[in-house]
Amino acid sequence: MSEAKTYDILVAGGGMIGSALALGLSRQGWHVALVEGSDHESLVQAPDPATTVADFEPRVSAISVASQQLLEQLGVWSEVTAGRHCPYQSMTVWDGDGTGRIQFEAAELQARTLGTIVENRSIVRALFRALEQSPVELIEGARIIGCKRLPESCTVELEDGRSLSAGLVVGCDGANSRLRQWVGLPTREWDYDQQAIVCTVRTTQSHRFTAWQRFSTTGPLAFLPLLTESGSEHFCSIVWSQDTVEARRLMALGDSEFAAELERAIERELGSVEAVSDRFAFPLRQRHAKDYIAPGFALVGDAAHTIHPLAGQGANLGYGDVRALLDELSRARKTGLSPAHELVLARYQRRRKGENLTMMAAMEGFKQLFGRDELSVRWLRNTGLRWLNQLGPVKNRIAAEAMGLNG
């Protein structure tokens, strides 16, 4: 076997999070490799204009203002917004089993938007186009089959027999991270016994640049606004989290029957559902690594934590990890420390672990609160929603936290 090629930092996983991290690290002057199992050539091709529900990617993210600022600093946000994207100015949340409702408005925060709905592939495409012009060494179509930690470095083995060595290896390889398993970082996790159904729909009424979320005892339903190149406001991406048995029933329905169920579930807030794309369902599982770091190794994004999608915060938590790790590695470079120095990695973990756990606990609390059907609990949550909707400063603080504008 040939001698391992050596880098300062190796990022494993070229999705929305890993590619952003690799690009940011290269801007700091580190010698960076990005290993991605697929080929990115198809990613950098712009999609055809959207005219039907089938033209949108089913996977979208609600990019917070803080995450947008990170992508602006990386120089890719302008390319993201040159394609399909939908800024939203309002968010409406209500209890489907009661009368409680709360409305968040960007104007009340002196902000232009609460966030932007973007197809995931649009972000990845913009990042890879920037990576092509960067010093990052892209190692594509290469599957990692092993990782070994040595006293001064980490070495990863590729399926094609190559070895790559780096002072710091960062696992951005998703919720089922093999690197996390090989390095031996255990997780706390549990299954929600729910599935999330995702698809794109067209409605008779405009979404009014509003993100809609209705809670029920069997799970939340979100309608996230989309915008076509021609300016149509009648498309939404849906995320419908339901108990597994109910999700299977919904997935087995024909398109017209499923559309009728959606109309009832969203209480016809957007009129009729005229068209539904192919549907996908995936099981929901909460997972959190007990530690994000090991000697010469760090976890970022879904490899470190996965969260229930009811608040759409998964990608934003990942970008929060990226911001913190970039900050600490920038400081390390300026002070002459190794990127794998224990103090550098410890600071990263300290900054992110508590914040991620707080968000995960809050989402679990929401899920439990809206998942209970006792009369007293229904009264409490509906009264609480109406009360909170009248408390501008408190409500706006919650919105600012979700936007990542918490100082």
N, C-alpha and C positions, 0 to 999 in steps of 0.2 A: 504493500500500500504506500502511495506517495505521501510525502510529508504534508501535514495539514497547513493550509493557507491561513494566515493570521490577520485578524482585524482588532480594532479597539473594542467595537461593539457589534454584536450580531443580533438582528431582530428576526425572530421566527414568526412568520405569518404576515401576509400582505393585504389584509382587509382594511377597513376604514381606519382602524386604530393603529395597527402596526406600520402601515405605509406613512401615516402622519408622523409617527415617532421617528422613523428612519429619516424622513426628510428633515425634520427639526434637528436631529442629531448631526446630520451632515452640514447643516448651516452653522453649527457651532465649531466645525473643524475636525470632528472625530472621523476616523476611518471606519466606515459602516458598511456592512453587508445586510441585505434583506433577502431572506429565503422564503419563497412562495411556491407552493406545490403546483399551481396552475400557471398557464401562460397568459400574460397580460395583453397580448396583441388585440384580442377582441374587446378588451375593456376600454381602450383608448379610442375606439370608433364611436362617434356620436350616434345615438339612436335616431330612428326615424321620428318625425313629428307624431304626437299622439292625437288620434281622432276617435279611438274606441277604448273600451276598458282593457282590452288585451294589449294595448301598447305601453301601458305603465308596468314598471317592475313592481311585484307585490311587496317587496321589502322596502319600507321607507323608514325614515327617522325624523323625529321632531327635534331639530337642531336648536339648542338654546342659544341665547345671545352670547354667553361666555364661550361656548364651543365655536360659534361663528367667529368670534374675535381670535381664537386660536388659528382657525383656518385662514383668516385674513393675514395674520402674522406669518403664516407659512406661504402666503402669496397665491393661494388656490381658490379663495372664496369667490373672486370675480369670475373665474371660469365656471364654478358651480352654478352661480346665478345667471350666467349666460345661457344656460340650458333650462330645462323645466324645474321650477321650484315654486313654492307657494308660501309667502309670508302670511302669518295669521295675526290678527289684531285682538281677537277675543277668544275666550274659552268658557264654555258653559258646561257645568257639571250638575247632575241632579240625581235624586233617588227615585228609581222607577217604582218603588213600593210606597211612595209617600209624596209629600209636597215640598220637601226641602230642595232648594236650588241655589247655586252660587255662580256669579258671573265675574270673570276676570277681564279687565280691559287694559290694553297697552297704554291708552291715553291717560289712565289714572296713575300710571307709573312714569309719565313723561317719556315714554318710549315709542318708537315707531312700530315695533312688533313685539309679540311675546316669544316668537321663535319662527322657524321656517321648516316646512315639510319638504324633504328632499328624498328622492329615490337613492338608495344606498350606492347603486352603481355609478351615479353621477359624481358622488364624492370620491369614490375609488378612482374613477377615470381622471378626474382633475389632479389627484395626488400622483398617479402614475405618470401622467404627462410631465409633471414637475420633476419626478424622480428621474425620468429619461434625460433631463438636462442637468442633473445633479451629479456629484461624485459618488453617490451610493452605488455599490456593486449589486446589481439585481441578479439573483440566482433563482431562475424560474424553472418550473416543471421538475423540481427536485424535492422529493419527499424525505423528511428527516426520519431516520429509523432508530436513533439512539443519541443519548447525551451523557457525557461523563464530566464530572467536576474534578479538576486537578488543583494542586496547591495554588497556582498562579493564574489559572485560566479555566475556561470550559471548552470542551470539544464536542461538536455534533457530527454524527455520521450520516451521510446521505445514501439513499438507496442505490445510487450509481457507483458507490465505492469511495467517493471523495470524503475527505475530512476537513472541517473548518474549525478554526480555533479563535477564541476571542477572550479578552479580559472580562467582558460582561456579555452574557447571553440574556436576551429579554424574550420571554414567552408571550406572544400575542396570538396564540394558535387556537383561540376560541374556548367555548365552555367545556368541551371534553378534552382539554389540553393534554396531549401526550407528554409534552415536556414537563408539565407540572407533576405528572405521575412518575416519570423517570428520575426527576430530581428528588422526589420523595416529600412533596409538600402536601399534607393531608387537607381535606376540606370538611366543612360542616354542610350538610345538604339534606333537603327533604323534597318529596314529590307533592305537588298540590292536588294531584288527581284531577287536573284540569288540562284542557287543550286550548290553544289560541288558534282561531280560524282567521286567516288573512286573505284578502282579495281586494279588487278595485271595483267600485260601483259607479253608475251614473244615476243621478237623481233629477227629478223634474224641477226642483227649486234650487237656487244658488246656495252654496254652503256659507255665503256671506263672510268668507275669510275667517271662519270660526272653527275651532276644534270642539267637537261635541263629545261628551262622555256621560253615559247613563249607567248607573249602578243597579244591579239586582242581586238577589240572594245567591244566584248561580254564577255570577261573574259580571264584569264590566264590558260594555260595548263602546268602542271609540270610532267616530267618523272623523278622519283627518283630511283637511281640505287639500285638493290638488288643483293645479292650473295647467291648462294646455298652452302650447305655443300661440294659439290663436286667441287665448284669453277666456276660454270657457270655464265657468265657475261651477260646473255641474258634475264634477268627478271627485270622489273621495276614496281614500284608502281606509279599509276597516280592519280593526283588530277586535275580535269578539272572543273573549275568554269565557269558557263554559266548562261545567263539570264534564268529565270524560264521556259519560253515557249520553248526555245531551249533545255534546259536540259531535259524537258519532252519528246521532240522529240527524243533526243539521247537515253534516257533510253528505249524508246519503240522499238528501232531497234533490230534486231537479232545480234548475236555475229559477224558474218562476215561483216555485214553492219557497225556495230559500229567500228570494227577494221579498215575498210576502211576510215571512218571519222577520226579516230585517226591518221592514216598515213598521211592524207592530212593536218591535223591540226599541226602536228609536222614536216611537210615538209620532211618526210621520212629521218630524221636525223639518225634514227636507222634502216633503211631499212623497211621491211614489219613487220606488227604486226601479228604474227602467231597464238596467242591464247589469249583469254580474260577470266578472272574469272567472277564469279557473280559480278554484279555491285550494288553499293549502292549510294543513293543520299540524301543529307540532306540540308535543307535551311540555307542560310548564314545570320547571324545577328550580327551586332556589338553591344557590350554591355559593359558598364563601370560603376561600382558602384561609386556613388558620394563620398562615404567614404568607406574605407576598414575596419574601426574599429568602435567599440562601447564599452561601459564599459564591460570588461570581455569577449570580442569577437573580432575575426579578420577573414578576408576573405583572401584566398590564391588561386592563379591559376584561372581557368575558373569561379569560383564563384565570383571573383572580376572583371574579364575582359575577353572578347572574342574578337578575332581579325580575320580579313579576312585572309584565309589561303594562300594568294598569295606568302608570303615569308617564310612560314613554321616556324614562330616564336612562335606559341602558347605555345608549351611545354616549350620552352626556357624561355619565360616570366614567366611561372609558377615556373620553377626552380630558376629564379632570385628572385622571392618572397620567396621561401624556404631559399635560402642563406641569404637574408636580415633578415628574421625572426629568423633563427638560430643564426645569429650574435648578434642580440639584446637580445635574450633570454639567450644566453651564458653570455653576459655582465650583465644581470639582476641577474643571478645565482651567479656570482662572487661578485656582490656588495650587495647581500641580498635583492634585490627587488622582489616583487611578479611578476609572469609572466604577470599578467594583469595590472600592474602599468601603469597609463596613459602616463607617459613619455616613457616607453618602447614601447607601441603600437604606440604612436605618431611618434617616430623615425622610426619605421617600415614603417608607411604610407608615411612619408616624403621621405624616400629613394626610395620607389617603385612607388608611384603614378605618379610622374613627368616622370620617365623613361618609364613607361608603356604608358602614354598618348603621349609621344614623338613618340614612335614606332607606336602607333595606328594612329597618325596623319600622319606619313610618309607613312604608308600603304594606308591610305585613299587618300593621294595625288597621289600616284602611280596609284591607281585604277582610279581616276578621269582623270589623264593625259593620260592613255592608253585607257580609255573608250570613248574618244572624237575623232571624225572622221574628223574634219575640216582640210583642207589642211595645214593651218598655224600651227596647233597644231602637225600634223604628221611631218612636217618639223622640228619643234622645238625639238620634242623628239628624232627623228632619228639623227639629228645633235648633240644633247646633248649626246646621247649614244656613238656615234663615238668619240666625243671629250673626254668624260670621259674615254673611253677605252685607250686613249693615255696618260692620266695623271696618271702614276703609283702611286705616293704617295697618291693622292686623292682617287683613286680607291681602293688602299690597305687599306686606313683608313675605307672606307665603309665596306670592307670585314671583317676587324678586329672588327668593331662594331657588325656585324651580328654574328661573332663567339663568341661575349661576351668578347673579349679581349680589353676592353676600359678602362682598369685601375681600 
